[in-house]
């Protein structure tokens, strides 16, 4: 059944008032970040953990992540929701078209759940042979994993909160949404909806809403009662994994914490913010190369005409017109003593993050000892 024809599965778990609820979205098979974030927020058996979809794909350890999520859910204090990257059980449905598209997907991605399962079956993921035979072997070898994915709910509602991977629409009851409506919608926050209850989503990296300043922290809109959680873990070089912290499911108090693996350093010199900046990002990354250099190239953003220097290694091709990796020329406002995480080092300075915001720092740093 097509996602937009399938009626959403909605759970309403009983979460007692005063129990801390942690919400993490878009892990994308990055177990080190997942473990690091859980340790940082002090996750324990007293907490209720909600994984708001897309815990699989894009990262390096989908099968291990799936099994770890299953183990957490078996304890009864973790709830995993379906994301658009988690629906692999459908490949074993006889009417699914995903199977015939699988070889091309694996050639492009070279990782993911089907890749990991093929390897565990002793198969070459790039040469699966008879796809129907592969499907039969999947159902024989991984019945528990596929059944878990097949039963994932698409949304949850508890207290003053609704959780869904990508979107919720205010003009219909939650139970009348389709699976596709809840799991697939880019830039949903820009649609302008407001809610009486809090609606917590992931799916769309929060920095894609930016123009000139890049921030990976969650968007917490207290007027519209919306939280957008996806910090672009795995997807962006400077991404992070975010955790929404809800002290009481019946209240409106919210905070967050985040984790990334970049080395930490201390700023030694003050620096003022740049007067203007641009963020060249996925979906709008076409640039004209005006002058190509060994380390940096002078480029003009095709849509806006804005000129900036981009690390040459970020350019996708050698042509005059090319797309590029996400980048910005924003210069961070920093004070001596500020703590930053170091994403890139180059001859001009450092590309760093400070309180979730990414930008350039051109002064001296004292890096932490390893």
C-alpha positions in Angstrom: 0.0 0.0 0.0 1.3 3.5 -0.9 2.3 5.7 2.0 -0.3 8.3 1.3 -3.0 5.6 1.2 -2.0 3.9 4.4 -3.7 5.2 7.5 -1.3 6.3 10.1 -0.7 4.2 13.2 -0.9 6.5 16.3 0.1 5.5 19.8 -0.9 7.3 23.0 1.5 6.1 25.6 0.9 6.6 29.3 3.7 8.9 30.5 3.2 10.0 34.1 3.5 13.6 35.0 7.0 14.6 36.2 8.8 11.9 34.3 11.6 13.3 32.2 11.0 12.7 28.4 13.9 12.8 26.0 13.2 13.1 22.3 15.9 12.4 19.7 15.3 12.5 15.9 17.3 11.6 12.8 20.1 9.5 14.3 20.8 8.1 10.8 22.7 5.1 12.0 25.4 7.2 13.8 25.8 5.1 16.9 28.8 7.1 18.3 26.7 10.3 18.3 23.7 8.4 19.7 25.7 7.0 22.6 27.5 10.3 23.1 24.2 12.2 23.4 22.6 9.7 25.7 25.7 9.9 28.0 25.7 13.7 27.9 22.0 14.0 29.0 22.4 11.3 31.6 19.8 8.9 30.1 18.7 6.4 32.7 15.8 3.9 33.3 13.7 6.6 34.9 13.5 8.5 31.6 11.1 8.0 28.7 12.9 8.1 25.4 11.2 8.9 22.1 13.1 8.3 18.9 11.3 10.5 16.4 12.1 8.6 13.2 15.0 8.2 10.8 17.2 6.2 13.1 18.4 4.2 10.0 20.2 4.9 6.7 22.9 7.5 5.6 25.2 6.5 8.5 27.5 3.5 8.7 25.7 1.2 11.1 22.1 0.7 10.2 21.6 -2.9 11.3 23.5 -2.4 14.6 21.4 0.7 15.2 18.2 -1.1 14.5 19.0 -3.9 16.9 20.0 -1.4 19.6 16.7 0.5 19.2 14.8 -2.8 19.4 16.6 -3.7 22.6 15.7 -0.2 24.1 12.1 -0.6 23.1 11.8 -4.0 24.7 12.6 -2.4 28.1 9.3 -0.5 27.8 10.6 3.0 28.4 11.6 3.8 24.7 9.2 4.4 21.8 10.5 4.5 18.2 8.5 6.2 15.5 8.6 5.6 11.8 10.6 8.0 9.6 10.8 8.1 5.9 14.2 6.2 6.1 12.9 3.4 8.3 10.3 1.7 6.2 12.4 -1.1 4.9 10.0 -3.9 5.9 7.9 -2.8 2.9 10.5 -4.4 0.7 9.3 -7.8 1.7 5.7 -7.0 0.8 4.7 -8.8 -2.4 3.2 -5.6 -3.9 6.2 -3.4 -3.0 8.2 -1.7 -5.8 11.1 -1.0 -3.5 12.8 -4.3 -4.4 13.3 -3.5 -8.0 14.8 -0.1 -7.1 17.1 -1.6 -4.5 20.2 -2.3 -6.7 20.4 1.3 -7.9 19.9 2.6 -4.4 22.8 0.4 -3.1 25.1 1.5 -5.9 24.4 5.1 -5.0 24.5 4.8 -1.2 26.9 1.9 -0.5 25.5 1.6 3.0 22.3 1.3 4.8 20.1 -1.5 6.3 19.8 -3.6 3.1 23.6 -3.3 2.6 24.2 -4.5 6.2 21.7 -7.3 5.9 23.2 -8.5 2.6 26.7 -8.6 4.2 25.4 -10.6 7.1 23.9 -13.0 4.6 27.3 -13.4 3.0 26.2 -11.6 -0.2 27.8 -8.8 -2.2 25.4 -5.8 -1.9 26.4 -4.7 -5.3 25.6 -8.0 -6.9 22.5 -9.4 -5.3 21.4 -11.6 -8.2 17.8 -12.9 -8.0 16.0 -10.2 -6.1 13.0 -12.4 -5.2 15.5 -14.9 -3.7 17.1 -12.1 -1.8 13.7 -11.1 -0.4 13.0 -14.7 0.8 16.4 -14.8 2.5 15.7 -11.5 4.3 12.4 -12.8 5.7 14.0 -16.0 6.8 17.1 -14.4 8.4 15.7 -11.2 9.9 12.0 -11.9 10.8 12.2 -10.0 14.2 13.9 -6.9 12.7 11.5 -6.7 9.8 8.5 -7.2 12.0 9.6 -4.5 14.3 10.0 -2.0 11.4 6.7 -3.1 10.0 4.8 -2.3 13.2 6.4 1.1 13.9 3.8 3.8 14.7 3.8 7.0 12.7 2.9 9.4 15.5 2.5 9.5 19.3 0.5 11.8 21.5 0.9 12.2 25.2 0.1 15.1 27.6 0.6 18.4 25.8 2.8 16.9 23.0 2.4 15.3 19.6 5.4 13.6 18.0 5.7 12.8 14.3 8.7 12.5 12.1 8.1 15.2 9.5 4.7 16.9 9.8 1.3 17.2 11.4 -1.6 19.1 9.9 -4.0 21.1 12.0 -7.1 20.6 9.8 -7.6 16.9 10.6 -7.5 14.6 13.6 -4.1 12.9 14.1 -5.6 9.4 13.5 -7.0 10.5 10.1 -3.5 11.4 8.7 -1.9 9.1 6.3 1.5 7.6 7.0 3.0 9.7 4.2 1.7 12.9 5.6 3.4 12.3 8.9 6.7 11.0 7.6 7.4 13.1 4.5 7.3 16.8 4.2 10.3 19.1 3.5 10.3 22.6 5.0 7.1 21.9 7.0 7.9 24.7 9.4 7.6 27.3 6.6 3.9 26.4 6.1 3.0 28.6 9.0 0.9 26.3 11.1 0.2 26.9 14.8 -1.1 24.4 17.4 -2.5 24.4 20.9 -0.4 21.4 21.8 3.3 21.1 21.1 4.2 19.4 17.9 7.7 17.9 17.7 9.1 17.0 14.3 12.5 16.1 12.7 13.2 15.2 9.1 14.2 18.5 7.7 17.6 19.8 9.0 17.0 23.0 10.9 19.9 24.8 9.2 18.2 24.6 5.8 15.7 27.2 7.1 18.6 29.7 7.4 19.8 32.3 4.9 23.1 33.8 6.2 23.7 32.3 9.6 24.0 28.5 10.1 22.6 27.1 13.3 22.1 23.4 14.1 20.2 23.9 17.3 16.5 22.9 17.5 13.9 25.5 16.5 11.7 26.0 19.5 8.8 28.2 18.6 6.9 29.0 21.7 4.2 31.1 20.0 3.3 28.4 17.4 4.0 25.4 19.8 6.4 23.8 17.3 9.8 22.1 17.8 12.0 21.2 14.8 14.7 18.9 16.0 16.9 17.7 13.2 20.5 18.9 13.6 21.7 17.2 10.4 23.6 14.4 12.1 25.5 12.6 9.3 23.9 14.9 6.6 26.1 18.0 7.2 29.8 18.2 7.9 29.0 20.5 10.9 25.9 18.7 12.0 25.0 17.5 15.5 22.5 15.2 17.2 19.9 17.1 19.2 17.9 16.0 22.2 14.7 17.8 23.3 14.3 17.6 27.1 10.7 17.7 28.5 10.7 17.7 32.3 6.9 17.1 32.4 4.8 15.9 29.6 1.8 17.9 31.0 3.8 21.2 31.0 5.4 23.7 28.6 8.9 23.8 29.9 11.5 22.7 27.3 15.2 22.7 26.9 17.7 20.8 24.7 21.2 19.4 24.6 23.3 18.3 21.6 26.3 16.2 20.8 29.0 16.3 18.1 32.5 14.7 18.0 34.5 17.7 17.0 37.6 18.6 19.1 37.1 21.5 21.5 39.2 24.6 21.8 39.3 28.0 23.6 39.2 31.3 21.7 42.2 33.5 22.5 41.2 36.7 20.7 38.0 38.8 20.3 36.4 38.8 16.9 33.5 40.8 15.5 30.8 39.3 13.4 30.8 39.8 9.6 28.5 42.6 8.3 26.9 40.2 5.8 27.1 36.6 5.0 25.5 33.8 2.9 24.8 30.2 3.4 25.0 28.0 0.3 23.0 24.9 1.1 21.5 21.8 -0.4 18.8 22.5 -2.9 20.3 25.9 -3.8 24.0 25.1 -4.2 24.7 26.1 -7.8 27.7 28.3 -8.1 29.9 29.8 -10.9 33.6 29.5 -10.3 35.2 32.9 -11.0 38.7 32.0 -9.9 39.7 28.5 -8.9 42.5 28.1 -6.3 44.3 25.3 -4.7 42.7 25.8 -1.3 39.9 28.4 -1.9 38.0 29.4 -5.0 36.2 32.6 -5.6 32.6 31.8 -6.6 29.3 33.5 -7.4 26.1 31.9 -6.1 24.0 31.6 -9.3 20.6 32.4 -7.8 21.5 35.4 -5.8 24.7 36.7 -7.4 26.4 36.7 -4.0 30.2 36.3 -4.2 32.2 34.4 -1.6 35.3 32.2 -1.2 34.6 28.5 -0.9 37.0 25.7 0.0 37.9 24.2 -3.4 37.4 20.7 -2.0 33.7 21.6 -1.5 33.2 22.0 -5.3 31.6 18.9 -6.8 33.1 19.2 -10.3 36.0 21.0 -12.1 33.6 22.9 -14.3 32.8 26.6 -14.3 29.3 25.9 -13.1 29.0 23.3 -10.4 27.1 22.5 -7.2 29.0 22.5 -3.9 29.0 21.2 -0.4 27.1 23.3 2.1 29.2 26.3 3.1 29.1 29.9 4.5 31.4 32.9 4.8 29.9 34.0 8.1 32.4 35.3 10.6 31.4 34.4 14.1 31.3 37.0 16.9 33.6 35.6 19.6 35.2 36.7 22.8 38.5 35.5 24.3 37.6 32.5 26.5 34.7 31.3 24.4 34.6 27.6 23.8 34.3 26.3 20.3 34.4 23.0 18.4 36.7 22.9 15.5 35.2 21.6 12.2 37.9 22.6 9.7 41.4 23.9 9.8 42.9 25.8 6.9 45.6 28.4 6.1 43.2 31.3 6.8 41.9 30.1 10.1 39.3 27.8 11.5 35.8 26.8 10.7 34.1 26.4 14.1 30.9 26.0 16.0 29.9 28.1 19.0 26.6 27.4 20.7 25.4 25.5 17.6 26.2 28.3 15.2 28.9 27.6 12.5 31.3 30.2 11.1 34.9 31.3 10.6 37.4 32.3 13.3 40.6 34.0 12.2 42.4 34.4 15.5 44.5 32.1 17.7 43.0 29.0 19.4 44.2 26.9 22.3 43.0 23.4 21.5 42.2 20.9 24.2 44.7 18.1 24.9 43.5 14.8 23.6 
